[in-house]
Amino acid sequence: MISLSSCQTLLLMAVCGVFCCRTLALPAISAYSDIRPGALDEDGEDDWTRDPSLQDLEAYKLLYELANTVERPSRHADGLFTSGYSKLLSQLSAKEFLESLLAKRVSDELDVEQMPVKRHSDAVFTDNYSRYRKQMAAKKYLNSVLAGKRRYGSNKR
């Protein structure tokens, strides 16, 4: 046997009530001439052109109110929220991961691009330093020669 919740039972009763009202609104079947296609009522108009009956409007109003008052279970709403939130978090983590990869790639490219500049600057520094040392050595040698400290005969091997 199928068990129904109170909301489902109420909705089932409303639907059955609407069908019963629609059935009661139909004309009674008395003879073939009354139900044949093209039969005209007292006013000379077809049945489908009449305005909806008061019972139909009340039934539609009842169904509309029932549809608006029946709420989704909280578990379903929680499930929808959790699903959407987890999708959002996964998208954010994927985005952060891609950004970190791109940042690492950019920094690696900068290091590779800066490597020749660094090598060139190191070579320039080494060249300038060796020239400076040679100039200092030459200056020291000239000072010692001018001061007479260095003698030609003192070179013994």
Summary of the structure (lengths in Angstrom):
residues: 157
radius of gyration: 49.9
end to end distance: 120.4
largest distance: 154.4
contacts: 277
relative contact order: 0.05
helix: 76%
strand: 0%
